[in-house]
Amino acid sequence: MICIYVATNQIEADLIRLELEAAGIPATIKAGPTPMGSGPYPEVWVPAAMEPQAMEIVAELEAGDADSTGTSEELTP
């Protein structure tokens, strides 16, 4: 197992885990839930062999967040 994402809260970790599992990637949340700033933060772990696919999904989710705030458009020339 390998940690692919450290969330700021339990809800964020749960959303990432659900997206990964929907794509057929088993995911586990370790640590948390704890209030922001008190650590340890929830971590999303996947089998090491599935890390590349999992990282791609996480990157797509993060890009989607940027699109919803307009950040990606602001950074794109």
C-alpha positions in Angstrom: 0.0 0.0 0.0 1.1 3.5 -0.7 -0.2 6.9 0.4 -1.3 8.9 -2.6 -3.2 11.8 -1.0 -3.3 13.7 2.3 -6.6 15.4 2.7 -7.4 18.5 4.8 -10.5 16.8 6.3 -12.4 13.5 6.4 -15.0 14.6 3.9 -12.3 15.3 1.3 -10.7 12.0 2.0 -14.0 10.2 1.7 -14.7 11.8 -1.7 -11.3 10.8 -3.1 -11.8 7.2 -1.8 -15.3 7.0 -3.4 -14.0 8.2 -6.8 -11.1 5.7 -6.7 -13.4 2.8 -5.7 -15.8 3.8 -8.5 -12.9 3.4 -10.9 -12.1 -0.1 -9.5 -9.2 1.0 -7.3 -9.4 -0.3 -3.7 -8.6 2.6 -1.3 -8.2 2.9 2.4 -8.3 6.0 4.6 -5.8 6.0 7.5 -5.7 8.5 10.4 -8.3 11.2 10.9 -10.9 12.4 11.5 -9.3 15.3 13.3 -9.9 19.1 13.1 -7.9 21.0 10.6 -4.5 22.1 12.1 -4.4 19.4 14.7 -3.2 16.5 12.6 -2.8 13.8 11.7 -4.6 14.5 8.5 -6.6 11.7 6.8 -4.5 9.9 4.2 -5.8 7.9 1.2 -3.8 4.7 0.5 -4.0 2.4 -2.5 -2.1 -0.7 -3.6 1.3 0.2 -4.9 0.6 -1.4 -8.3 -2.4 0.9 -8.8 -0.6 4.1 -7.9 -0.3 5.5 -11.4 -4.0 5.1 -12.2 -5.0 6.5 -8.7 -2.7 9.5 -9.2 -4.3 10.2 -12.5 -7.8 10.2 -11.0 -6.7 12.5 -8.1 -5.1 14.9 -10.7 -8.4 15.0 -12.6 -10.3 15.7 -9.5 -8.0 18.5 -8.5 -8.2 19.9 -12.0 -12.0 19.8 -11.7 -11.8 21.9 -8.5 -9.6 24.4 -10.3 -12.1 24.7 -13.1 -15.0 25.4 -10.7 -13.1 28.3 -9.1 -11.8 29.7 -12.4 -8.2 29.1 -11.3 -7.2 26.9 -14.3 -8.5 29.5 -16.8 -6.6 32.2 -15.0 -3.4 30.2 -15.3 -3.9 29.1 -18.9 -2.3 31.5 -21.4 
